[in-house]
Amino acid sequence: MRSVGRWLIPLSLLLFLALQLVRPELKDPPVTAELQAPPEVRQILRNSCYNCHSNETKLSWFDRVVPAYWLVTHDVTEARKHINFSEIAALPAAKQKATLFEAINRIQLGAMPLPSYKRMHPGAVVTDGQLAVLRAYLKLSAATAAPAAPAPESGKWIPSVGEPRKVQPALNGIAFPADYKNWQAISSTERFDDRTIRAVLGNPIAMEAIASNHINPWPDGTMLAKVAWAQRSDGEGLVRAGAFLQVAFMIRDSKAYASTKGWGWARWHGIDLKPYGADAGFASECVNCHMPLRHNDYVFTMPILFKTGRG
């Protein structure tokens, strides 16, 4: 045993040193289109986000040691695919705002920076004050954008009757749920980054799940719709629905959609109901956005529940 012990330490050291030579390359491409924002906003993002979500990654000494280096390389590569602040300005303005909203939402939910990253890099934690600065910037950029014109179709949003409208299926094959206008309202929400108001609707299976408090997880067959309109002020302090923008769906089938967390994702844009995305891979965007809500079965807007009883 003593003989084995004498050799074990040197062999382990040699193995550790040999592993340091196995280093996948982590490139830092040129910064081509960095986010254009006030200095205080960029400083917060640079301090807390840029090491993973930009082309200016700066690794700490302990991040450079294998096997930690392998994990860091993977995380940075994946992070840049989702949000890259060195290239974000090349996106259309609306897409930039939506991407930044997603980032701020993840910070607010505690999902970003990653908890494991914050443990090793406590200086990357975003404080409540810094989060308020980010939210104020995004809200201001939305307020200065041109207001959406009212649209006559918003007044026709009523339960459907007669022949269902023919709509192209989503790029992942999901058919358009033509009867969604007849579903019941679950809740409502808004987004300050693009000045939209949204109604969340549920099909009969969803409503039965709510009534029986069976919503985590939701049962197979559940269908949730989120309908978005541009906000329109009536000049008297009230906000009403303006132009119809999109309708998005979450369809629960734990087997059919196992690869996307048990939900089928689909979205149609505009009054012509154009399917969203460049290809079927668009669903990964939806999953990534909803990932911080995995403890709620990936659902952001929870139903408004009422307790009833005698008394």
DRENVEXNU-983685 format. One record per atom (N, C-alpha, C, O): residue in one letter; y, z, x. Coordinates in steps of 0.001 Angstrom, whole numbers, padded with zeros to 6 digits, always signed. Atoms other than C-alpha are relative to their C-alpha. Last residue first. Layout:
BEGIN
AYZX...
//
This chain:
BEGIN
G-000766-001184-000325G+031725+005045-069182G+001272+000071-000793G+002043+001018-000639R-000484-000672+001204R+029140+002338-069092R+000823+001219+000400R+000558+001861+001416G+000781-001172+000419G+028727+000103-066111G+000609+000614-001241G+001684+000213-001688T-000127-000292+001424T+030017-002924-064271T-000858+001200-000348T-001818+001516+000354K+000987-000970+000461K+030670-003475-060622K+000252+000302-001470K+001382+000567-001880F-000501-000991+000954F+032526-006662-059772F-001139+000913-000414F-002232+000454-000746L+001011-000674+000796L+031849-008812-056714L+000649+001048-000897L+001575+001742-000476I-000670-001174+000553I+034306-011344-055297I-000982+000654-000961I-001317+000079-001996P-000359-000065+001420P+032042-013697-053377P+000777+001269-000336P+000633+002297+000326M+000996-000692+000806M+032174-013940-049566M+000457+000103-001451M+001659+000113-001721T-000653-000566+001177T+034294-016573-047870T-001043+000617-000912T-001759-000090-001621F-001304-000602-000253F+032965-017193-044364F+000521+000755-001216F+000779+001957-001142V-000954+000289+001068V+029240-017811-044916V+001306+000748+000269V+001303+001966+000447Y-000873+001102-000407Y+026992-018002-041830Y+001035-000394-001062Y+001590-001491-001002D+000728+001238+000262D+024256-015778-043344D+000926-001213+000152D+000796-002200-000572N-000218+000291+001419N+026787-012918-043345N-000712-001273-000425N-000281-001938-001367H+000374-001226+000712H+025551-011486-040007H+000245-000130-001498H-000261+000680-002275R+001452-000016+000180R+025653-015089-038704R-000462+001271-000720R-001490+001245-001397L+000333-000625+001284L+029397-015147-039353L-001505+000071-000229L-001948+000152-001375P-000388-001416-000002P+030436-015768-035722P-000370+000744-001276P-000355+001974-001304M+000877-000868-000781M+028295-018948-035834M+000444+001460+000014M-000412+002340-000064H+000486-001092+000839H+030311-020571-038663H-000848+001011+000774H-001242+002031+000208C-001130-000668+000636C+032410-022816-036395C-000453+001238-000774C+000239+002256-000777N-000753-000716-001032N+029438-023647-034176N+001171+000765-000595N+001467+001883-000171V+000770-001163-000428V+027284-024508-037192V+000797+000814+001011V+000861+002039+000909C-000018-000978+001090C+029937-026810-038656C-000715+001287+000419C-000214+002387+000186E-001352-000549+000063E+030456-028625-035363E+000071+001104-001055E+000659+002162-000830S-000088-001018-001052S+026670-029001-035003S+001390+000614+000053S+001534+001784+000405A+000421-001299+000537A+026662-030744-038383A+000062+001098+001052A+000236+002270+000717F-001181-000764+000423F+028707-033606-036880F-000387+001396-000483F+000427+002318-000419G-000206-001194-000808G+025559-034729-035058G+001195+000832-000412G+001426+001900+000153A+000663-001140+000626A+024733-037115-037885A+000200+001296+000771A-000027+002380+000233D+001443+000199+000139D+027313-039576-036559D-000587+001274-000586D+000147+002200-000931A+000295+001259-000667A+031081-040063-036233A-001480-000349-000104A-001851-001522-000110G+000744+000028-001255G+031960-037397-038737G-000205-001389+000558G-000031-002398-000126Y-000601-000510-001233Y+033028-036902-042347Y-000924-000237+001190Y-002148-000212+001056P+000819-000985-000719P+031859-039054-045266P+000626+000366+001346P+001147-000496+002054K+000628+000580-001190K+034770-040825-047024K-000814+001062+000722K-000291+002142+001000L+001208-000744-000362L+035494-039448-050481L-000770-000676+001138L-001928-001068+000987D+001072+000983-000038D+038014-042124-051611D-001324+000606+000462D-002335-000090+000546I+000321+000363+001367I+040372-039322-052704I-001091-001065-000066I-001751-001217-001094G-000902+000874+000736G+040271-037988-049193G-000480-000356-001388G-001621-000086-001764H-001455-000053-000140H+037506-036604-046984H+000694-000937-000972H+000192-002021-001268W-000581+001285+000356W+033824-035814-047662W+001525+000146-000043W+002052+001119-000583R-001427-000028+000328R+031906-032996-045990R+000466-001415-000303R+000057-002373+000352A-000525+001324+000354A+028263-032086-045491A+001461+000143-000396A+001893+001187-000885W-001461+000054-000030W+026254-029237-043989W+000452-001415-000339W-000134-002390+000132G-000408+001392-000143G+022643-028358-044744G+001506-000068-000146G+002077+000557-001039W-000973+000602+000917W+021949-024706-044112W+000154-001488+000294W+000151-001916+001448G+000446-000126+001375G+018952-022899-042615G+000938-000579-001036G+000689-000464-002236K-000111-001382+000489K+020580-022275-039248K-000334+000152-001479K+000160+001062-002145T-001427-000304+000147T+021091-025968-038430T+000169+001316-000767T+000966+001427-001699S-000692+000284-001270S+017633-026732-036997S+001493+000282-000066S+002160+000338+000967A+000269-001061-000980A+015946-024977-039940A+000782-000211+001293A+001187+000755+001939Y-001146-000060-000901Y+017600-027358-042380Y-000155+001110+001034Y+000818+001752+001428A-000545+001346-000232A+014562-028519-044350A+001121+000010+001026A+001291-000955+001771K+000965+000856-000701K+012820-025162-043945K+000608-001353+000343K+000540-001792+001492S+000381-000589-001290S+015540-022606-044746S-000978-000857+000785S-001033-000760+002011D+001422+000345+000008D+017078-024752-047471D-000532+000400+001363D-000374-000336+002337R+000998-000883-000613R+020595-023614-048359R-001414-000525-000214R-001871-000682-001346I+001179+000102+000860I+023222-026304-048990I-001140+000759+000672I-001569+000397+001768M+001090-000671-000706M+026733-025739-047588M-001175+000053-000970M-001040+000552-002087F+001134-000653+000644F+029282-028236-048886F-000883+000703+001023F-001038+000248+002157A+001083-000255-000955A+032745-029519-047997A-001090+000815-000689A-000813+001592-001602V+000943-000955+000560V+035351-031115-050256V-001170+000105+000976V-001731-000901+001412Q+001415+000130-000325Q+038422-032806-048849Q-000828+000967-000843Q-000298+001888-001464L+000272+000336-001395L+042151-033394-049014L-001484-000213+000278L-001867-001213+000885F+001387-000352-000295F+043322-033468-052641F-000313-000472+001412F-000030-001618+001762A+000984+001065-000203A+047105-033804-052568A-001389+000575+000265A-001540+001532+001025G-000580+001310-000208G+049107-030921-053964G-001095-001038+000138G-001992-001126-000701A+000826+001002-000678A+047719-027750-055459A+000764-001313+000092A+001297-001809-000901R+000952+000698+000855R+050351-025166-056319R-000792-001014+000824R-000494-001268+001991V+000665+001080-000725V+052331-022562-054441V-001063-000598-000903V-001890+000113-001473L+001434+000138+000213L+054778-020400-056375L-000541-001188+000791L+000163-002174+001011G+000748-001044-000695G+058211-019239-055244G-001496-000052-000184G-002206+000802+000348E-000254-001267+000676E+060211-021202-057793E-000814+001137+000611E-001037+002172-000017G-001418-000305-000059G+060547-024470-055875G+000378+001305-000663G+001549+001684-000653D-000629+000490+001231D+057093-025633-056992D+001496+000303-000042D+002155+000041-001048S-000871-000988+000613S+055730-025358-053454S+000647-000598-001248S+001056-001759-001253R-001240+000601+000474R+052838-027680-052647R+000819+001069-000710R+000376+001642-001705Q-000878-000904+000749Q+049868-026618-050544Q+001277-000735-000401Q+001831-001520+000369A-001227-000350-000702A+047537-029451-049557A+000818+000947-000868A+000871+000790-002088W-001189+000766+000363W+044236-029302-051378W+001141+000396+000929W+001161+001506+001460A-001285-000252-000665A+040795-028161-050208A+001077-000943-000515A+000857-002147-000645V-000907+001104+000319V+037537-027810-052174V+001373+000333+000565V+001887+001428+000339K-001358-000455-000301K+034844-025560-050701K+000923-001209-000144K+000854-002162+000633A-000996+001047-000245A+031426-026108-052252A+001333+000658+000311A+001691+001666-000297L-001371-000482+000014L+028407-023791-052078L+000930-001168+000322L+000656-001957+001226M-000957+001010-000433M+024861-024826-052950M+001404+000574-000178M+001767+001024-001265T-001422-000326+000107T+022020-022331-053130T+000839-001170+000490T+000540-001772+001521G-000526+000642+001193G+018610-023990-053485G+001459+000320-000239G+002112-000338-001049D+000083+001453-000083D+016957-021621-051027D+000417-000613-001344D+000101-000085-002410P+001298+000640+000278P+018140-018089-051592P+000062-001508+000187P+001118-002128+000070W-000051+000682+001283W+021227-016675-049806W-001352-000661-000247W-002008-001075+000709P-000414+001401+000063P+020371-014379-046932P+000093-000505-001442P-000456+000088-002371N+000121-000105-001457N+022234-012171-047321N-001458+000265+000371N-001845+001414+000582I-000842+000966-000719I+023383-013199-050793I-000070+000146+001516I+000742-000443+002230H+000968+000598-000921H+020913-011579-053192H+000722-001087+000813H+000457-002278+000652N-000352-000472-001342N+023305-009281-055032N-001026-000461+001041N-001432+000300+001919S+001086-000891-000413S+021545-010027-058353S+000218+000566+001397S-000650+001245+001944A+000231-000979+001060A+024700-011495-059925A-001066+001013+000390A-000986+002178+000001I-001119-000945-000019I+025612-013203-056654I-000236+001112-001023I-000017+002289-000735A+000154-000813-001206A+022175-014802-056379A+001103+001047+000093A+000863+002182+000505E+001067-000959+000284E+022441-015979-059998E-000220+000921+001204E-000483+002112+001039M-000559-000992+000918M+025793-017584-059197M-001038+001055-000373M-000702+002229-000527A-000921-000866-000729A+024349-019335-056144A+000537+001110-000902A+000632+002264-000483I+000844-000855-000849I+021425-020689-058147I+000876+000968+000786I+000526+002138+000944P+000647-001082+000767P+023839-021919-060850P-000874+000923+000850P-000919+002128+000599N+000873+000561+001030N+025956-023857-058291N-000715+001144-000731N-000578+002298-000326G+001429-000173-000197G+028790-022109-056463G-000798-000617-001129G-000376-000582-002285L+000801+000117+001220L+032465-022888-055987L-001476+000182+000326L-001907-000056+001454V+001415-000045-000346V+034982-021900-053299V-000803+000063-001298V-000589+000949-002125A+000811-000686+001006A+038566-022971-053988A-001458-000092+000427A-001929-001157+000826R+001397+000396+000161R+040874-023847-051110R-000672+000831-001079R-000439+002035-001183I+000627-000997+000865I+044586-023868-050433I-001381-000516-000357I-001597-001721-000484T+000887+000434+001076T+045968-025805-047484T-000426+001198-000834T-000455+002329-000349R-000629-000226+001299R+048934-025276-045192R-000836-000574-001145R-000376-001409-001924D-000257+001316+000586D+047344-026807-042090D+000571+000097-001413D+000655-000901-002129D-000246+000988-001044D+047315-023799-039758D+000309-001375-000573D+001036-002150+000048F-001402+000075-000364F+047824-021229-042517F+000285-001105+001007F+001432-001530+001149R-000101+000111-001454R+044487-021830-044107R+001455-000218+000367R+002112-001147-000103E-001015+000935-000495E+043864-020614-047630E-000065-000049+001517E-000625+000836+002164T-000492-000319-001333T+041173-018858-049655T+001088-001000+000358T+001385-001913-000412S-000992+000953-000486S+039625-018726-053100S+000498+000468+001356S+000374+001643+001703S-001142-000639-000640S+036554-017096-054583S+000998-001086+000376S+000781-002267+000103I+000453-001224-000657I+033360-017751-056490I+001182+000764+000590I+001299+001980+000440A-000795-000459-001140A+034466-020407-058974A-000536+001325+000517A-000836+002230-000262Q-000905-001114+000243Q+031724-021790-061192Q+000738+000408+001277Q+000231+000261+002389W+000460-001291-000494W+030170-025214-060793W+001052+001071-000267W+002205+000762-000567N+000451-000819+001126N+031191-028129-063059N-000517+001372+000450N-000873+002199-000390K-001169-000447+000758K+033270-029794-060348K-000380+000894-001181K+000464+001617-001711Y-000556-001236-000561Y+030148-029849-058132Y+001202+000512-000780Y+001463+001715-000782D-000335-000925+001082D+028422-032346-060432D+000696+001261+000503D+000802+002238-000239A-001029+000517+000903A+028509-035252-057963A+000428+000993-001076A+001523+000870-001624P+000310-000737+001237P+026637-033418-055203P+001057-000291-001071P+002054+000423-001168F-001180-000653+000545F+027087-036207-052568F-000358+000726-001302F-000837+000082-002235A-000646+000728+001094A+023725-036978-051004A+001175+000814-000545A+001152+002044-000530I-000190-000826+001190I+022838-035423-047647I+000769-000796-001054I+001821-001366-000766G+000877+000354+001101G+021619-038066-045198G+000173+000814-001266G-000484+000525-002266N+001301-000629-000249N+023042-036667-041944N-000942-000184-001187N-002006+000433-001239L+000664+000689-001103L+025907-039169-042110L-001318+000651+000408L-002100+000062+001154A-000470-000472-001303A+026880-037834-045523A-000826-000655+001099A-001919-001159+000842P+000511-001293-000462P+025858-039983-048484P+000634+000400+001329P+001186-000441+002039Q+000919+000138-001121Q+028148-042754-049734Q-000512+001370+000428Q+000254+002334+000430V-000606-000388-001272V+029698-041956-053107V-001049-000155+001090V-002217+000175+000886K+000856+000373-001116K+028956-043446-056526K+000738+000261+001310K+001816-000280+001552R-000621+000941-000929R+030799-041543-059242R-000946-000284+001163R-001627+000618+001651P-000390-000559-001291P+028622-039901-061850P+000585-001083+000911P+000146-002233+000897E+000681+000618-001141E+028712-041630-065282E+000457+000625+001312E+001654+000626+001596G+000284+001426-000065G+029893-039350-068075G-000697-000412+001282G-001392+000383+001915V+000854+000444+001097V+031512-035975-067709V-000285-001480+000206V+000435-002171+000927S+000361+001414+000104S+033062-034151-064781S-000882-000254-001217S-001717+000577-001575P+001447+000233+000054P+034752-030782-065091P-000331-001457-000292P+000300-002102-001129I+000558-000679+001163I+038468-031079-064222I-001500-000240-000019I-001979-001126+000689W+001171-000712-000520W+040438-032077-061122W-000555+000891-001106W-000210+002069-001201K+001173+000490+000709K+042688-034595-062831K-001274+000724+000432K-002386+000319+000095G-000036-000458+001377G+045923-032852-061892G-001215-000414-000800G-001386+000028-001936S+000240-001441+000015S+045147-033207-058193S+000003+000543-001412S-000658+001545-001687E+001402-000296+000212E+044750-036978-058683E-000267+001500-000063E-001282+001918-000620P+000383-000058+001417P+048467-037390-059249P-001450+000391-000210P-001796+000940-001257A+000854+001143+000318A+049262-036461-055660A-000467+000106-001441A-000874+001180-001884P+000900-000265+001124P+052086-034260-054483P-000791-001258-000339P-000325-002378-000126A-000545+000432+001289A+053428-035186-051061A-000970+000352-001113A-002184+000344-000906A+000835+001006+000664A+052277-033150-048083A+000584-000331-001368A+001002+000559-002109P+000761-000473+001154P+055041-031365-046240P-000772-001136-000653P-000333-002286-000677A-000497+000613+001233A+056009-032730-042807A-000833+000471-001185A-002062+000452-001106A+000603+001302+000299A+055015-030287-040094A+000548-000528-001322A+001003+000238-002172T-000915+001063-000406T+057462-027534-039127T-000570-001384-000255T+000127-002384-000084A-001204-000039+000834A+055591-024867-041111A+000953-001138+000325A+001686-001596-000551A+000341+000508+001331A+052249-025815-039550A+001240-000078-000877A+001390-001005-001673S+000236+001437-000142S+053638-025461-036025S-000379-000625-001331S-000075-001792-001583L-001281+000676-000154L+055093-022086-037000L-000191-001505+000097L+000579-002270-000484K-000657-000017+001306K+051737-020853-038320K+001332-000735+000060K+001689-001453-000873L+000690+000977+000831L+050001-021915-035119L+000644-000078-001383L+000737-001157-001968Y-000235+001350-000520Y+052566-020131-032969Y-000633-001047-000906Y-000006-002056-001227A-001382+000363+000331A+052519-016999-035158A+000314-001413+000474A+000997-002165-000221R-000060+000312+001426R+048725-016847-034968R+001408-000457-000401R+001567-001393-001184L+000724+001253+000230L+048755-017060-031177L+000083-000420-001466L+000302-001594-001767V-000797+001077-000598V+051448-014390-030847V-000662-001349-000265V+000015-002315-000617A-001127+000237+000903A+049584-012105-033279A+000888-001124+000519A+001409-001913-000269L+000544+000753+001131L+046436-012476-031181L+001113-000322-000992L+001139-001412-001564Q+000171+001377-000449Q+048450-011394-028136Q-000554-000878-001121Q-000156-002035-001263G-001321+000596-000159G+049601-008259-029940G-000071-001454+000425G+000680-002291-000076D-000514+000281+001342D+046086-007435-031118D+001369-000669+000073D+001671-001566-000714T-000473-001160+000746T+044883-007732-027529T+000482-000409-001387T+000660-001595-001668V-001232+000352+000711V+042816-010628-026193V+000417+001204-000849V-000331+001636-001727V-000089-000461+001385V+040231-009354-023687V+001364-000377-000586V+002399-000175+000050A-000046+001163+000900A+040090-011506-020538A+000121+000403-001459A+000278-000465-002319G-001360+000529+000065G+041038-008609-018242G+000144-001177-000939G+001260-001588-001255P-000785-000725+001002P+037720-006945-019068P+001433-000508-000134P+002053-000324-001181H-001378+000440-000245H+035829-009645-017150H+000918+000679-001025H+001449+000009-001911M-000160+000270-001433M+032239-008398-016762M+001423-000389+000367M+001809-000315+001533R+000504-001160-000748R+032040-006751-020172R+000212-000179+001490R+000534+000781+002190K-001020-001047-000012K+034311-009423-021644K-000466+001233+000769K+000342+001920+001394Y-001050+000386-000949Y+031880-012169-020623Y+001056+001096+000110Y+001542+001392+001202S+000562-000144-001352S+028939-010440-022323S+001030-000350+001064S+001058+000251+002138P+000111-001419-000366P+031046-010010-025483P-000551+000221+001408P-000080+001104+002124L+001328-000531+000250L+031877-013746-025447L-000071+001467+000409L+000459+001836+001457P+001005+000388-000985P+035615-014347-025412P-001356+000670-000293P-001422+001701-000962M-000528+000556-001243M+035404-014999-028240M+001123+000903+000510M+001886+001462-000278A+001043+000846-000587A+033137-013772-031055A+000431-000605+001330A-000413-001007+002131G+000646-000671-001117G+035368-010838-031964G-001075-000807+000685G-001801-000287+001533L+001299-000500+000439L+036217-012232-035405L-000759+000711+001114L-001842+001246+000878Q-000233-001012+001026Q+039887-012582-034446Q-001297+000633-000471Q-001328+001822-000789I-000543-001183-000675I+038973-014414-031250I+000155+001137-001005I-000199+002280-000719R+001101-000605-000752R+036741-016794-033205R+000465+001251+000748R-000266+002238+000842N+000900-000638+000960N+039525-017449-035695N-001150+000690+000710N-001549+001791+000330I-000641-001251+000412I+041983-018132-032873I-000898+000763-000972I-000986+001989-000907A-000017-000909-001150A+039631-020720-031368A+000579+001356-000393A+000011+002398-000067E+001371-000466-000218E+038936-022347-034740E-000049+001001+001138E-000734+002019+001043F+000293-000950+001076F+042673-022521-035464F-001401+000564+000183F-001607+001768+000032L-000637-001251-000377L+043193-024139-032056L-000232+001071-001059L-000414+002243-000732T+000747-000552-001129T+040660-026810-032906T+000571+001336+000428T-000172+002275+000714A+001273-000496+000532A+042216-027412-036335A-000832+000650+001102A-001482+001672+000878K-000262-001224+000758K+045671-027657-034779K-001290+000598-000540K-001471+001816-000516Q-000406-001050-000934Q+044506-030148-032166Q+000196+001321-000735Q-000283+002365-000293K+001221-000478-000643K+042658-032176-034816K+000319+001090+001006K-000453+002039+001144A+000732-000796+000986A+045837-032450-036886A-001274+000587+000597A-001631+001730+000313A-000661-001285+000215A+047837-033566-033848A-000766+000890-000969A-000900+002090-000731P-001062+000085+001008P+045366-036309-032924P+000553+001396-000293P-000152+002394-000142L+000488+000066+001382L+043376-035489-029764L+001173-000210-000955L+002309+000109-000603A+000361+001392+000279A+044639-036351-026272A-000501-000177-001433A-000635-001303-001912A-001200+000721+000434A+046432-032993-026134A-000276-001475-000268A+000566-002162-000846I-000214-000120+001441I+043026-031259-026055I+001188-000816-000487I+001187-001271-001631E+000086+001341+000578E+042093-032491-022571E+000402-000024-001475E+000419-001091-002087S-000513+000959-000978S+042754-029520-020281S+000039-001417-000549S+000618-002309+000071F-001457-000043+000030F+042406-027084-023191F+000638-000909+001050F+001856-001090+001052N-000431+000171-001389N+038773-028093-023592N+001519-000103+000008N+002081-001134-000363I-001458-000058-000136I+037173-026824-026795I+000337-000115+001477I-000145+000667+002296H-000556-000466+001268H+033603-027499-027957H+001521+000000+000019H+002151-000560-000878K+000323+000965+001045K+032250-029631-025117K+000661+000376-001317K+001045-000500-002093R-000910+001150-000106R+034116-027528-022558R-000275-001043-001070R+000635-001756-001494A-001310-000391+000511A+032256-024434-023766A+000975-001168+000031A+001743-001360-000912E+000031+000016+001456E+028855-026069-023273E+001372+000302-000588E+001775-000311-001577T+000280+001370+000429T+029509-026897-019612T+000016-000111-001517T+000598-001047-002065V-001228+000772-000182V+031120-023499-019034V-000194-001434-000481V+000679-001992-001145D-000992-000420+000986D+028158-021641-020531D+001284-000817+000105D+001859-001198-000915H+000404+000455+001334H+025566-023609-018551H+001081+000319-001021H+001443-000538-001828T-000084+001456+000000T+027372-023107-015258T-000353-000571-001370T+000321-001470-001872V-001416+000363+000068V+027874-019410-015980V+000160-001507-000080V+000963-002001-000872L-000471-000291+001357L+024171-018898-016744L+001456-000430-000165L+001819-001010-001188W+000664+000942+000904W+023089-020624-013524W+000509+000194-001436W+000801-000778-002132Y-000656+001302-000112Y+025689-018722-011509Y-000617-001032-000938Y+000087-001875-001494A-001181-000016+000868A+024335-015380-012765A+000683-001368-000007A+001188-001807-001041P+000108+000929+001131P+020955-016278-011187P+001223+000001-000933P+001276-000807-001860V+001174+000345+000812V+022324-016873-008552V-000794+001287-000263V-000988+002075+000663V+001294-000433-000507V+025604-015421-007251V-001096-000386-000987V-001032-000042-002167R+000512+001023-000916R+028790-017355-007947R-001391+000318+000529R-001997-000492+001231D+000430+001149+000795D+029727-015340-011020D-000646-001068+000867D-001338-001950+000359F+001298-000318+000585F+029742-012203-008833F-000493-001100-000935F-001682-001154-001246W+001056+000057-001013W+032481-013716-006646W-001377+000271-000607W-002367-000333-000195S-000007-001222-000798S+034648-014473-009657S-001162-000052+000986S-002082-000856+000835L+001108-000942+000069L+034752-018084-010795L+000251+001227+000872L+000757+001120+001990K-000089-000824-001209K+037933-020043-011439K-001040+001110-000109K-000904+002025-000921T+000859-001178-000074T+037464-022875-013924T+000157+000703+001347T+000077+000082+002407E-000547-000833-001069E+040392-025257-014157E-000767+001312+000094E-000177+002392+000107N+000483+000594-001256N+038880-028086-016199N+000528+000766+001205N+000538+000250+002323S-000950+000908-000642S+039283-025992-019338S-000661-000610+001223S-001801-000290+001560H-000436+001076+000885H+037359-023902-021871H+001101-000859+000618H+002058-001223-000066C+001127+000712+000618C+035284-021604-019662C+000439-001258-000734C-000293-002248-000770N+001114-000010-000939N+037766-020140-017181N-001230-000712-000542N-002052-001215+000224Y+000057+001156-000889Y+040613-021311-019425Y-001210-000004+000928Y-001676-001078+001309C+000845+001113+000442C+039986-018891-022285C-000265-001067+001064C-001319-001702+001057S+001193-000398+000738S+041369-015401-021654S-000986-001126-000276S-002153-000864-000568N+000581-001250-000466N+044077-015718-019012N-001356+000284-000636N-002248+000827+000017R+000400+000167-001393R+044901-019382-019586R-000726+001251+000506R-001706+001152+001245L+001190+000848-000039L+044898-018885-023344L-000509-000177+001423L-001717-000175+001659I+001097-000733+000635I+047304-015956-023145I-001295-000799+000094I-002341-000263+000461Q+000389-001065-000910Q+049515-017773-020636Q-001158+000817-000575Q-002075+001198+000153R+000851+000554-001055R+049542-020951-022746R-000475+001097+000944R-001597+001030+001445V+001276+000388+000612V+050864-019027-025733V-000955-000518+001068V-002125-000136+001094E+000728-001226+000322E+053574-017232-023739E-001351-000303-000642E-002305+000456-000469P+000594-000668-001178P+054636-020510-022101P-000817+001234-000353P-001877+001459+000232P-000933-000882-000698P+055167-022313-025447P-000699+000748+001133P-001908+000974+001076A-000330-001174+000793A+052575-024989-026264A+001000+000847+000774A+001175+000639+001974Q-001447-000168-000071Q+051430-028405-025060Q+000393+001120-000960Q+000311+000959-002177L-000654-000456+001219L+047673-028208-024484L+001489+000196+000240L+001889+000841+001209E+000005-001440+000271E+046678-030059-021336E+000749+000321-001288E+001672-000393-001681A-000802-000151+001220A+046012-033788-021421A-000020+001466-000421A-000643+001834-001416T-000577+001259+000472T+044517-035127-018169T+000922+000156-001208T+001835-000649-001395V-000643-000385+001263V+043593-032105-016082V+000768-001214-000501V+001736-001641+000128P-001464-000097+000073P+041361-033642-013433P+000466+000455-001380P-000173+000181-002396P-000674+001296+000110P+037635-032847-013489P+001514+000178-000040P+001996+001296-000224D-001294-000232+000641D+036426-029441-012258D+000730-001336-000041D+001463-001670+000890K-001181+000767-000398K+032757-029958-011468K+001236+000470-000753K+001139+000992-001865L-000986-000278+001039L+030025-027350-011717L+001309-000657+000418L+002070-000116+001221E-001418+000231-000285E+027110-028641-009677E+000856+000304-001225E+000535-000104-002341P-000479+001180+000741P+023718-027045-010239P+001510-000131+000167P+002232+000866+000195R-001298-000166+000635R+023018-024523-007470R+000413-001286-000718R+000903-002219-000080V+000220+000762+001234V+019519-023967-006130V+001238+000171-000867V+001315+001099-001671L-000148+001416-000315L+020493-022887-002604L-000196-000890-001233L+000154-002070-001216Q-001427+000301-000071Q+021122-019320-003758Q+000252-001472+000318Q+001350-001983+000097L-000495+000366+001327L+017468-019217-004799L+001483-000347+000024L+001949-001111-000822A+000424+001375+000279A+016417-019290-001152A+000536-000464-001356A+000923-001623-001515L-000848+000902-000785L+018495-016185-000424L-000357-001455-000274L+000521-002316-000326F-001353-000075+000551F+016817-014271-003272F+000934-000969+000727F+001731-001663+000096L+000017+000724+001263L+013368-015444-002156L+001398-000037-000613L+001834-001071-001118L+000080+001426-000317L+014093-014327+001418L+000017-000852-001268L+000665-001898-001312L-001302+000402-000531L+015258-010929+000175L+000010-001483+000325L+000985-002179+000041S-000927+000052+001132S+012160-010529-001970S+001373-000462+000460S+002036-001233-000234L+000335+001199+000774L+009976-011442+001013L+000942-000157-001193L+001374-001265-001511P-000473+001213-000670P+011785-008908+003206P-000288-001282-000778P+000531-002200-000803I-001470+000035-000053I+011344-006153+000600I+000506-001237+000734I+001386-001927+000221L-000570+000332+001298L+007701-006885-000196L+001524-000135+000056L+002089-001060-000528W-000239+001443+000124W+006466-007041+003403W+000766-000359-001278W+001437-001389-001332R-000807+000475-001142R+006802-003364+004260R+000336-001474-000120R+001392-001919+000329G-001389-000386+000170G+005648-002387+000779G+000881-000500+001128G+002031-000879+000903V-000565+000880+001022V+002395-004349+001146V+001485+000295-000173V+002287-000632-000286S-000118+001322-000610S+001623-002558+004405S+000637-000988-000976S+001488-001794-000599R-001166-000014-000877R+002399+000802+002819R+000229-001353+000642R+001367-001781+000837M-001194+000000+000820M+000000+000000+000000M+001253+000000+000860M+002222-000696+000557
//
